[in-house]
Amino acid sequence: MARMTMIEALRSAMDVKLADDPSVILFGEDVGYFGGVFRCTSGLQARYGEERVFDTPINESAIVGLAVGMAAQGMRPCVEIQFADYMYPAYDQITQEAARLRHRSNGQFTCPLVVRMPTGGGIFGGQTHSQSPEALFTHVAGLKVVIPSNPYDAKGLLIAAIEDPDPVIFLEPKRIYNGPFSGNPHAKSMSWAAHPAGEVPEDHYSVPLGKAAICRHGSDVTVLAYGTMVHVAQATVDQTGIDAEIIDLRTLLPLDLATVRASVEKTGRCVVIHEATRTSGFGAELIAEVQEACFWHLRAPVLRVAGWDAPYPHALEWDYFPGPERIARALKQVMEA
């Protein structure tokens, strides 16, 4: 076991798979010599060579298109889009080619491809470096969508994603790359070194896709969150004293509805939190699933706290970010209903 940041845990996952599977290959913009803009692939090219870890031109469509062809021929590419905001030129390749390959070939071909993308705000990246596009992928049949919230899960989920026979969109919340975040931008930065999930096995292990984690047990209200919002929710619950059960979804597609349903049936209340824009965000799907599965157990309407329906602002970042004050208001409102 070793203490790792999320960056180090992701690097360790790729290191493990490069070592034990010669079909695994990494590429993207600056992932080779430079080690990636966030240094997630630092040192891997020196260890495994330029044929297995290499840089590409600034062309997201070409990156994913090349990876789809490699995957169809038996390789396991793990590619990086430098920021999730830049995935749009590759959206056609992801949704029309990678996601459809198994179906359109009647199972003759699969697409064991992982597309890694740093996602979300909280680092003053502005409108073109802070987007959370997860809902654009959960709508697409044939994809899996993963968002870890801590180093232990990040490594285990990435290994599981690389080993999966179908395409996986792997979104990495960049605000928590180096430590958990309470949602208070004025508080002292936290480190993964003091967090239980910062202790990560150095060898191979996996966390199954499609299985949520209950990171806080409670009886008053169920909080559904993922990525950075898991930590903001935990800090808010500690401040309010509400006995909330917090579920870290980890995988959005496929969704672990069984865990969600069991919790909501117990608490009778539910609050959904995500950083992406509110309209047509993944929270809308979660609310629909909870309402359909748990209607007769609900004692209050399901509420959501999300980003606003606007581009992510640079100067007003913390007005956009779903912080503790907004989450606390939602928790109190659902408890009073």
MIMARLUM-281233 format. One record per residue (C-alpha): x, y, z. Coordinates in steps of 0.05 Angstrom, whole numbers, plus 5000, padded with zeros to 4 digits. Example, Ala and Ser with C-alpha at 12.3 -4.5 7.8 and 13.67 -1.06 7.14 Angstrom:
residues 2
524649105156527349795143
end
This chain:
residues 337
500050005000502250714987499451414998497551694930494152304901488952164848494052354795498851834822493451304828491351404756498651364734499450724775493350414741496250554672503050314694500149654719496349534654502149724609506449224647501748634646498248714578502248864515495849064478495049684523497350324491496951054514496751674471494052384467496353104467502753184509501852514545508652244525514952654536511253194577507152704618500453034607498053734626496453474696502452984696498052364699502451994650509152264674514851774666510851244628513951394560520951334589519050664619515150354561517750704500515051164447511150614411506650484471506151184501506351744450504252454433499152634380497453264341492153724370486453344336481453004382477652694325483952364300485952134370479351764381478751534309485551214311483850894378477350594351481150264294486349994342481049724389477349384332483849014316485048754386488949304421486749664484488050404474487350874534487251574505486952254537482952864516486753424550480353744578473253474573471354134540475453914479471753264467466653564418470853454355471352714376464052644394462352344327467851814333465651654405458151614393457651384321463650914317466150684385459250614418456150254358461649784337459349164375452149254352453349434280458148844271453448354305458748214357464348064308468148674333468649004401471649664422475749604486477350344488478150824547477551584536480351954596478252684606479453184663472653484679469254014721471154684750473954964814480755154786478855804750479255474682473655904654468255694605472655264560476454884614471054744666465354374632462053734658459353374597457552704629450152744608452252774535455252084542450151754588444951864533448951414485447550664485453950264481458150704526459950644600461151284639465451314701467151884749471551714810471752134873478151894906484951564891483050854912476950844867480651214811485850674804481050084812475950374765481050554711483949844712476849574706475550054649481849854610479949124619472749234597471048974527467049594509468450354506468850724572468651474582472951604643471852304671476952554723474853134768480953574764479153984827480553364869486753104832491153304891486353284949479053284970475153934967469954175017466954694971469855275011474955624965477756015025479355405068486255105072487654605017486953885037491453305019489752585001495252375050490552435109484452125074483051375081481851315006488851604993491750925014492350534949495149844933501149884888499449254849493449034808486349084835479849314805473449664827467449384789463949844740456549954754457049924830455850534874458950634943455450875006460551345036456251575094450451195124444451585148436951565157434252265143435552375068439252045011444352474975446452254906453052534882459352374843466352654833467953294870460853364895461652754940466553144984462453794982456353395004460153065061462753735087455754035082452453465119457653525174455954265181448354185181447953585228442853255182443452505184444352415109446251785071451151985017451851534957457851614910455151354844462151244815459150954751453551354718452450854662450750314680447450614741447050224806439650344816439049784867443450154917439950814903433050504911434650154977437150805006431351234984426350715008429750765076430251525081424051755041427752365017432952504963437453074940441553024876447953424868452153534806456554084778454054054706448654534682441754404710437454314647438053614618443753464667444652764693440852974755434452984714435352254697436852084770430552434793426452064741429351394763428151534837421051774823419351154782422650654830421050974897414851404888410751084944416551164993417951904980415852395034418053004996419653204924426653024900430953644897437253784857443054264865446954384801450754874760446855434727444455434654450255874632457455804609462055694668464256394689471356554708470357154753464056864787466556154793463956044863457056314847456455774794459655214834454454824876457454994943455654845015450655405023446355184964446854454984445054615057438855005034436554404993437653925050433754355098428154465048427153725035427253585110421854105122417253865066
end
